[in-house]
């Protein structure tokens, strides 16, 4: 019998995992119940999942995850109220069905912006209102920074139509609907990268100065066995904590390839690769533990290697980024993470 990850880390921070609704029964459900205290919907709570067409909210899949969590004594954190991906195209069309971004007439552009922000406000309030008793931790906006794009902001329809007003609207609506206990996060990947980190810092500071209710930064932490450095990940958390913000690791996994490497290990992953992964997970969790004052939770993006977004993106190949293998057995990385918990 193996130790429970959640119990092993009980003195430090909660451990979570992203799941799909179909994983709430069977062996996967048992594995989750044993090892994690938080659940996140990998897809079921994204904008297109919850409001595929205007005012037509579909709750079934999201409810299933919330029910499973309640039955099992776990908590749910929400991902994500706003995103540029997996969002219904209807949000960005005017009353005549024309894409808002194509509008050139200033009066109509202003009316479109108002309409889009109203739709967003309704989306956020409806969802937060429904789940506010069950969910306390929310990804309010996801992946809004893109250093190569417009002003360092992602050039999404949200940004092109409203500037940063959509971010402000989403946080204010979430606070009003969720109340003071709701913890509201801005979530992004690559937050260790100085260009991205600094643009995010600038945006968050500007928002806080305006009284926008942001409580913390979600660091996705989709990393690889070759990088980025653990120091750069922690340094970013320190920087945001100096603004008085909380930090969460929201989507942790560790690819066994370098980002620009196109090779494929096939069915047999070399032992030295699994060992390298374990060593890096050990180093990472030691740093997380040492920084528990500025880090309040660690969520994996999945639980076992049989189900990971990396197997289809960027290419279909053998991936093994998590702590359990395809047969749901503990990997060297699992034991490394357990070991880190014991070191003082
Ligand atoms: O549900 C449909 C199914 O009906 C259809 O037959 C099938 C055919 O492609 O697609 C299914 O939808 C897929 C969905 O996952 C559910 O499995 C989408 O194609 C696929 O694009 C989608 O991928 C998700 C991805 O976000 C979308 O960008 C991944 O599962 C999910 O892990 C990933 O999660 C993101 C976070 O939200 C944000 N941060 C990065 C992270 C990894 O990309």
Boltz pocket constraint, residues with backbone or C-beta under 6 A from the ligand:
constraints:
  - pocket:
      binder: B
      contacts: [[A, 42], [A, 43], [A, 85], [A, 86], [A, 142], [A, 189], [A, 220], [A, 251], [A, 309]]
      max_distance: 6.0
